Amino acid sequence: MSQENSRSKLLSGRFSEATDAFVQEFTASIQFDKRMYRQDIEGSRAHAKMLTKVGVLNDEELASILTGLNEVEADIEAGRLEWSVALEDVHMNIEARLTDKIGLAGKKLHTGRSRNDQVATDIRLYLRDEMEPILAQLQRLMEALLDQANNNAEVIMPGFTHLQTAQPVTFGHHLLAWFEMLMRDADRLLDCRKRFNVLPLGAAALAGTSYPIDRFYTAELLGFAAPTENSLDSVSDRDFAIEFCAAGALIMTHLSRFSEELVLWASAQFDFIDLPDRFCTGSSIMPQKKNPDVPELVRGKTGRVNGNLISMLTLMKSQPLAYNKDNQEDKEPLFDTIDTLLGCLRAFADMMPAVTAKQEVMYAAAKQGFSTATDLADYLVCKGLPFRDAHEVVGKAVQFGVQEGRDLSEMSLAELQGFSAIIREDVFEVLTLEGSVASRDHIGGTAPKQVKQAVVRGRQRLQALLQ
């Protein structure tokens, strides 16, 4: 029996005429949901075992179904299954192929379930499976950042606010700021997984089923923490997909911020870092160009992931309970978010270990813009001057430095004492870049010693989070 003829047996009992060819194409989802075939077959195996356990199927029927499903899976992976738009989706294509292979037992598989709870289960299984490689790439990137931070714990660079020189920091400390963002991202993904790791199968179309099913057994077979509590919510809930897309949008926003800094730092105007050639491209007309295409493209791809989140929110905002055909539109934005996240995280995880800091350039940049002005103010406060008075004194010293074209550390003691008589020779210990960063010697501070300790804690935290 052909796949198209199978459809007439599977779904057409209610209808007196065939579905319009355009409508058939328009409403089909097989073009994109076929990627869930493994999860659909996995769910069907568990469903069949549960139906046998409760006496709806017998052992012979179960054996036939399991053998048939194995053969269907092999057909798909070998490219022997011709996906049919007439069968609408991955679920009906697999069921039709199974029925063609094993006959009557194949028709019994759908007992006690609907495509509504079936697709809700498949999406959760698919997302759960895809979460693992995403977390693995995220872990690779975080480990690369920790390695780089440890290796650059004493490399001094300017810290910025408003993209203006603010205070000196270490490059290692800056990299650890990125690490903290990703730690939150990983925690969000794991937290999201807790909420979607519940089983909708058994909710059937919307009200449950009259068959004596054992949803706890099915949940155990599929590795879900528990069955869902409400059948209406089970088939119509897409919170988990929205939450994942929101977490994905935040990850991409963080990667976009990293990308922006890498693009700036790799420019001739900053020249703080060197990006490896294999992550850059040239120009078709300007032979001198080395374009940071990987971070630029990651920065650009953030827009599509943000858009996917808005699509998902808009999709669900006006839907009544329970399942509606609108929900077919949940898969493409979800799948695209998964694919984009995985690709961008892999690109960054591959690239970050090979990023090289240009230490001398960073150091020279940190000496510009009076980056130790706050250190001078703190010095005066420690000598007994109220902070607001110290702020004014340092402001005048900076104004003098601007006029003279000299940094605070380049002024003589006499010149500095012209702004405050309490300044002594020890002032130069805090006006050096090394003295400035070393003085931030507390948890969360930029002192090299603190950076090293933060790396150790970071490794421990990452291991505890992902174990």
Residue, then its C-alpha position, 0 to 999 in steps of 0.5 A: m500500500s502506498q503512503e498516500n493510500s495509507r492516509s486514506k485509511l488513517l485519517s479520511g473516514r470523516f471526509s467525503e472529498a480529498t484534501d485540496a493539494f495546496v492545503q495538503e502542502f500548506t498544512a503539512s509539517i513533515q518538511f521540518d518535523k521529520r528531524m524528530y523521527r528518533q524521538d517519535i519512534e522512542g516514544s512509540r516503543a515506550h507506549a507499546k510496552m506500556l499498552t502491553k503491561v496493562g493488557v491492551l496489547n499482547d506479547e506477540e503484538l508488542a514484539s511485532i511492533l518493536t521489530g517493525l519500529n526498528e525496521v522503520e528506523a533503519d529505513i529512515e537512516a538508510g534513506r529508504l523512506e520517502w517522506s510523504v506530504a500527504l501523510e502530513d507529519v513525522h508521526m503519520n509517516i512512521e505509523a503508515r510505514l509501520t502498518d505497511k510492514i506489520g499490518l494489524a498490530g501497527k494499527k493498534l499502536h495509536t490506542g490510547r494516544s493522540r497526535n496532540d500528546q504524541v507531538a508534545t512528547d516528541i518535542r520534549l524528548y528532542l529538546r532534551d536530547e539536543m540540550e546535551p551537545i549545547l551544554a557540552q559546547l558551552q562547557r568547552l567555551m567556559e573551560a577555554l575562558l578559565d584557561q585564558a583567564n589563568n594564563n592572563a591573570e597578570v596582563i594589564m589592560p584598560g577597563f572601560t565604562h561608556l567605552q572610555t578608559a576607567q580603571p586598569v584591570t587584568f585581561g584575566h579578570h575581564l575574561l572571567a566576566w564572560f565566564e560568569m555570564l555563561m555560568r548563569d546561562a548554563d544554570r538557566l538551561l539546566d533549570c529549564r530542563k527540570r520543567f520540561n522533563v515531564l511526560p505529556l503522553g497519556a493526555a491523548a487529544l485533551a481529556g485523557t483516555s478511557y484505556p487503563i494506561d500507566r503513565f508513570y511506567t511510560a515516564e519511567l521508560l522514557g526517562f521523564a521525572a513524572p507524568t504531567e498533571n493536567s491533560l488540557d495543559s499537557v497538549s497545549d503547553r509550550d512554555f518549555a519551548i519558550e523558556f528554552c528560546a528565552a535562555g537561548a536568546l540570553i546566551m546569544t546576547h552574551l555571545s554578541r557582547f563578546s563578539e563586539e569586544l573581539v571585533l573592537w580589540a582585533s581592529a587596528q585602532f585597538d590592536f589588543i588581540d590577535l585572532p587566528d587566521r582560520f577564524c577570519t577572512g580577507s577582502s575581495i578588493m583590499p589585500q591588507k584586510k583580515n576580517p573577524d567574520v566569526p564574531e561578526l556573524v555570531r553577533g548577527k545571528t543573535g537577531r534571528v534567535n531573539g526573533n525566534l523568541i518573539s515568534m514563540l511568544t506571539l504564537m501562544k499569546s491568544q490561544p484558547l485551550a487546548y491544542n490548536k493547529d497554530n502550535q505546528e508553528d512552534k517547531e521551526p523557531l525552536f529548531d532554528t534556535i537549537d541549531t544556531l546556538l550549537g553552531c555559535l557556541r562551537a565556533f566560540a569554543d574553537m576560537m577562544p583558546a587561540v585568541t592571543a593578547k597583545q600585552e604591550v599594547m594593552y599595557a600602553a593603552a591602560k596608561q592612557g586616560f588617567s586610569t589610576a585617578t581613582d587610586l589617587a582619590d583612594y590614597l587621599v581618603c586613606k590620608g584623612l581627606p573626605f572622598r568628595d574633597a579628594h575627588e575635587v583634588v584629583g579632578k584638578a590634577v587630571q585637568f593639569g595632566v590633560q593640559e600638559g599631556r602627561d599621566l598622573s604617574e608621570m608628574s613629579l612629587a612637587e607637582l602632585q603636592g601642589f594639589s594636596a600637601i598630604i601627598r607623599e612619596d608613597v603615592f607612586e606605589v598606587l599610581t602604577l598600573e601594577g599597584s592599582v590592580a594589586s590593590r583590588d585584592h578581594i573576592g571579585g576584584t581584579a588583583p592577579k592573585q584573586v583572578k587565579q583563585a577565581v579560576v580555581r573556584g570557577r572550575q569547581r563551580l562548573q564541575a558541580l553545576l554540570q555533573 
